[in-house]
Amino acid sequence: METIDYIFIFCILLGVFAILVSIIHPLIPKDLMLESKEINIKRGKIIGSIIGIIIGLFMGYYLWVNGYFDFF
């Protein structure tokens, strides 16, 4: 396996963990959560969006290069 394959596997695992966190999040009581400032929430959303876009583009590139999307 090449290095790009390991990066792809890491991205898949990161995506699975993100889905698990979004599923488990509503089950945690509000009393146990720490309060965050509005600026930190905005910063987290921006950083999360950038990471998500980068991982999505890499996964699309990986699938395109390895021939999983042969549209042309």
N, C-alpha and C positions, 0 to 999 in steps of 0.2 A: 504494500500500500504506500502511496505517496503522501507527502506532507499535507497536500490539499484535502485528501480523504480524512485525515485526522481532524482538520479544521472543520470540515463538514459535519463530522460526528459530534464535535463539540457544540456546533451551532444547533444541531438537532436536540442535544441534551439540554441546552440553555432554553430552547423553545418549550420543551416538555416541562421544565421546572417553572417557567413563566406561566404556563397553563395551570399547573398545580397550585401555584400561589394565587392566581385569580379565582380558582375554585374554592380554596380554603379560606380566603380573605373574609367572605361574609359570615363564616362560622365563628370568627373570633369576636368576643364581646367588645363593645366600644370602651369599656372601662379599662381593659388591659392594653389598649393602644396608647402610644405616646402622642402628645400633641405636637404638631409641627407648625412652623410659621408659614405664612402664605408664600413667601419668597422661596423657601425650600421646596415647597410642593411644586411651584412653577419650574424651578431648576430641575427637579427630578423628572418632571414630565418632558422637558426639553431633552435631557440626557437620555431618557428612556426611548424617546422617539428617534433620536439619532442612532442609538445602538440598534433598535429594531429595523431601521432602514438599511443600515450597513449589513446586518445579518441577512435580511431578506434579499438584498441585492447579491450578496455572496452566494446564498443558496440557489437563487435563480441562475447565476453565472455557472455554478457547479453543475446544475442539472442540464443547462444548455450545452456546456462543453462536453459532458459525458454522453450526450446523445439521447437524453430522456425526452427532450422537446425537439423533435425533428419536423418542424413545420415547413421548412424550405428545403 
